[in-house]
């Protein structure tokens, strides 16, 4: 019986996880980084500080639960994985990931097991597939979307010996990212950062219908217009519920258009939608009806280390 650990210290969440490959269970702990009311994000220096402050308690809590299992033995820890960078491309770097790297490498040395480095994006994709019961899709080519506060991307994915998943960028947002738009508009409406769940709840109070035409350039979208339009609606005194719904429906229309364009290049492909934005039920409902696709459950859609633990279990030593 083997246990695999994962660490992810993103710009939003401190997350630790353990995966048992024999029982197919994941135990994980995560905690959002604190952001002051009215602010739209956090400085990297502050993120590093809060991760350092939070990760020890999360690791302790994780081990407390693991030791409650009769079948857990520390000698069965087989490997440790960590999000070392946002994406697997040259120059992809954020200081906050260094906290997870430090803890992961230290534990790996203590347990005398290998430590594998993955991208935050790869973790998102794997967690989404696991949550949807679609891990078998990793054996073939498929399309994936990573839609979050820092990323709005479509990717073509295939198996990789080096990283389990090879994800090649085919489309992106040329300006504002979907999560940024949601948070900026949410803060303007008086919601606390990160604003996704609260904006969704607010939008559920609207019955408005909108005639939307996303701004597209081949496989790439532009989302700066949604912020401008929402600011205009706010200045004209429109209802917060309608502004919230417009924001989400515009993002939905953009992801829909990106999906359609991606399928022109890769017909009949399965699509995996991952990232915190894709946990939104309003956005999800329309896409589920149109494409052969899967979505992560909310707990596996937002930033988490579960996908990293899973990838670690699949990595060939």
C-alpha positions in Angstrom: 0.0 0.0 0.0 1.4 3.4 -1.0 0.7 7.0 -0.1 1.7 10.0 -2.3 1.8 13.6 -1.0 1.1 16.8 -2.9 1.8 20.4 -2.1 0.5 23.5 -3.8 1.1 27.1 -2.6 -0.6 29.2 -5.2 -1.4 32.9 -5.2 -4.8 32.2 -3.5 -4.6 29.0 -1.4 -2.3 26.9 0.7 -3.0 23.3 0.0 -1.7 19.9 1.0 -3.0 16.4 0.0 -2.3 12.7 0.3 -3.4 10.0 -2.1 -3.6 6.3 -1.5 -3.3 4.5 -4.8 -4.6 1.2 -3.4 -7.7 2.6 -1.8 -8.2 5.4 -4.3 -8.8 8.0 -1.6 -7.6 11.5 -1.3 -7.2 13.3 2.0 -6.6 17.0 1.7 -6.5 20.3 3.5 -6.5 23.8 2.1 -6.9 27.4 3.3 -7.4 30.6 1.4 -4.8 33.3 1.9 -6.3 36.3 3.8 -7.2 39.3 1.7 -8.4 42.6 3.2 -12.0 43.6 2.4 -12.1 45.8 -0.7 -8.8 44.5 -2.1 -8.5 42.5 -5.4 -5.5 40.3 -4.7 -2.4 39.9 -2.7 1.3 40.8 -3.1 3.7 38.0 -3.7 5.7 38.9 -0.6 2.6 38.7 1.5 1.6 35.4 -0.2 4.9 33.9 0.7 4.5 35.0 4.3 0.9 33.7 4.7 1.8 30.3 3.1 4.7 30.0 5.5 2.4 30.8 8.4 -0.4 28.4 7.3 1.3 25.4 5.8 2.6 23.9 9.1 -0.9 23.7 10.6 -2.3 22.2 7.4 0.4 19.5 7.4 -0.3 18.7 11.0 -4.0 18.4 10.4 -3.4 16.2 7.4 -1.2 13.8 9.3 -3.7 13.7 12.3 -6.4 12.4 9.9 -4.0 10.0 8.2 -2.9 8.5 11.5 -6.6 7.9 12.3 -6.7 5.4 9.5 -5.7 1.9 10.7 -4.0 1.3 7.4 -1.7 4.3 7.4 2.0 3.7 8.0 4.7 6.4 7.5 6.9 3.8 5.9 4.4 3.6 3.0 5.0 7.2 1.8 6.3 6.4 -1.7 6.9 9.9 -3.2 6.1 13.6 -2.8 5.1 16.1 -5.5 4.8 19.8 -5.5 3.6 22.7 -7.8 6.9 24.4 -8.6 5.7 26.9 -11.2 2.4 28.1 -12.7 2.7 26.5 -16.1 5.3 24.3 -17.8 6.7 26.9 -20.1 10.0 28.8 -20.0 10.0 31.8 -17.6 6.8 30.6 -15.7 7.6 31.6 -12.1 5.9 32.9 -9.0 7.7 33.3 -5.6 4.7 31.8 -3.7 5.4 28.3 -5.0 8.8 28.3 -3.3 7.1 27.7 0.1 5.6 24.4 -1.1 8.9 23.4 -2.7 10.8 23.9 0.5 8.4 21.8 2.6 8.0 19.1 -0.1 11.8 18.7 -0.5 12.4 18.7 3.2 9.8 16.0 3.8 11.1 14.0 0.8 14.6 14.1 2.3 13.3 13.1 5.7 11.3 10.1 4.3 14.1 9.2 1.8 11.7 9.3 -1.1 11.7 11.2 -4.5 10.3 14.6 -4.9 8.7 15.4 -8.2 7.9 18.9 -9.6 4.8 19.6 -11.6 3.1 22.8 -12.8 0.1 24.3 -10.9 -1.8 23.9 -14.2 -1.1 20.2 -14.6 -2.4 19.7 -11.0 -5.7 21.5 -11.9 -6.2 19.3 -15.0 -5.5 16.1 -13.1 -7.8 17.0 -10.1 -10.6 17.9 -12.5 -10.3 14.5 -14.3 -10.2 12.6 -11.0 -13.2 14.5 -9.6 -15.2 13.6 -12.8 -14.1 10.0 -12.8 -12.2 10.5 -16.1 -8.6 9.8 -15.2 -8.5 7.4 -18.1 -8.6 10.4 -20.5 -4.9 10.9 -19.6 -4.1 7.9 -21.8 -5.1 9.8 -25.0 -5.2 13.2 -26.5 -7.9 15.6 -25.1 -8.6 19.3 -24.8 -8.4 21.1 -21.5 -9.3 24.6 -20.2 -7.7 26.2 -17.2 -9.8 29.2 -16.2 -8.9 31.0 -13.0 -7.7 34.3 -11.6 -4.4 34.2 -13.4 -5.2 32.0 -16.4 -7.8 31.7 -19.2 -6.3 29.1 -21.5 -7.3 26.3 -23.8 -4.8 23.5 -24.2 -4.3 20.3 -26.1 -3.1 17.5 -23.8 -1.4 14.2 -24.4 0.5 11.7 -22.3 4.0 12.5 -21.2 6.7 10.3 -19.6 8.4 13.4 -18.1 5.3 15.1 -16.6 2.4 12.6 -17.0 0.5 15.4 -18.9 1.9 17.4 -21.8 -0.3 20.5 -22.1 0.3 22.7 -25.2 -1.3 26.2 -25.3 -3.7 26.8 -28.2 -5.8 29.7 -27.0 -5.9 32.3 -24.3 -7.3 35.7 -23.2 -5.4 38.5 -24.8 -6.0 40.8 -21.8 -8.0 40.3 -18.7 -8.4 36.8 -17.3 -11.8 35.4 -16.4 -11.1 35.2 -12.7 -9.7 38.8 -12.7 -12.9 40.0 -14.4 -15.1 38.3 -11.8 -13.0 39.6 -8.9 -12.8 43.2 -10.2 -16.5 43.4 -10.8 -17.3 41.6 -7.6 -15.3 44.0 -5.5 -17.0 46.9 -7.3 -20.3 45.4 -6.2 -19.1 45.2 -2.6 -18.2 41.5 -2.5 -15.1 40.1 -0.7 -12.2 38.7 -2.7 -12.1 36.1 -4.1 -15.6 36.9 -5.4 -16.6 33.9 -7.5 -19.1 32.1 -5.2 -20.7 35.4 -4.0 -21.0 36.7 -7.5 -22.7 33.5 -8.6 -25.2 33.7 -5.7 -25.9 37.3 -6.6 -26.4 36.5 -10.3 -29.0 33.8 -9.4 -31.3 36.7 -8.4 -31.5 38.0 -12.0 -33.9 37.0 -14.7 -32.4 39.2 -17.4 -31.5 37.8 -20.8 -28.5 39.2 -22.8 -27.6 39.1 -26.5 -23.9 38.4 -26.2 -21.2 38.4 -28.8 -17.8 37.5 -27.4 -14.7 39.3 -28.7 -12.6 36.6 -30.5 -9.5 36.4 -32.6 -9.3 32.8 -33.8 -8.8 30.7 -30.6 -8.1 33.8 -28.4 -10.7 35.8 -26.5 -10.7 39.3 -25.1 -12.4 40.0 -21.7 -11.6 43.6 -21.0 -14.9 44.5 -22.6 -16.9 42.7 -19.9 -15.3 44.9 -17.2 -16.0 48.1 -19.1 -19.6 47.1 -19.8 -20.2 46.1 -16.1 -18.7 49.4 -14.9 -21.1 51.2 -17.3 -24.1 49.2 -16.0 -23.1 50.1 -12.5 -22.7 53.8 -13.2 -26.2 53.8 -14.9 -27.7 52.3 -11.7 -28.5 48.8 -13.0 -29.3 46.1 -10.5 -26.3 44.3 -9.0 -27.9 41.0 -9.8 -28.1 41.9 -13.5 -24.5 43.1 -13.5 -23.4 39.9 -11.9 -25.3 37.7 -14.4 -24.0 39.7 -17.4 -20.4 39.2 -16.2 -20.8 35.4 -15.9 -22.8 35.0 -19.1 -20.2 37.0 -21.0 -17.4 34.8 -19.7 -19.5 31.7 -20.5 -20.0 32.9 -24.1 -16.2 33.5 -24.4 -15.3 30.0 -23.1 -18.0 28.6 -25.4 -16.5 30.3 -28.4 -13.0 29.2 -27.5 -14.2 25.6 -27.1 -15.9 25.7 -30.5 -12.7 27.0 -32.2 -10.6 24.4 -30.4 -12.8 21.6 -31.7 -12.3 22.8 -35.2 -8.6 22.0 -34.8 -9.2 18.8 -32.8 -12.6 17.4 -33.9 -14.5 15.1 -31.6 -12.2 15.7 -28.7 -13.2 15.3 -25.1 -12.9 18.6 -23.1 -11.8 18.9 -19.4 -12.7 22.2 -17.8 -10.6 23.1 -14.7 -9.8 26.1 -12.5 -11.8 27.9 -10.0 -14.0 29.8 -12.5 -15.2 26.5 -14.0 -16.9 25.6 -10.7 -19.5 28.2 -11.5 -22.9 26.5 -12.0 -24.2 29.1 -14.4 -21.2 28.8 -16.7 -21.1 25.0 -16.4 -24.7 24.3 -17.3 -24.6 25.7 -20.8 -21.3 24.0 -21.7 -22.4 20.6 -20.3 -25.3 20.7 -22.7 -23.2 21.4 -25.7 -20.0 19.4 -25.4 -18.6 16.1 -24.5 -16.9 17.4 -21.4 -16.2 17.1 -17.7 -16.0 19.5 -14.8 -14.3 19.2 -11.4 -16.5 19.3 -8.4 -16.0 22.6 -6.5 -13.6 21.2 -4.0 -11.3 20.0 -6.8 -11.9 22.9 -9.1 -10.4 25.7 -7.1 -6.7 25.6 -6.2 -5.8 22.4 -4.6 -2.9 19.9 -4.1 -5.0 16.8 -4.8 -4.0 16.8 -8.5 -0.4 17.1 -7.6 -0.7 14.0 -5.3 -2.4 12.1 -8.1 0.3 13.1 -10.6 3.0 12.0 -8.2 1.4 8.5 -8.0 1.6 8.3 -11.8 5.2 9.5 -12.2 7.6 6.8 -13.2 10.7 6.9 -11.0 
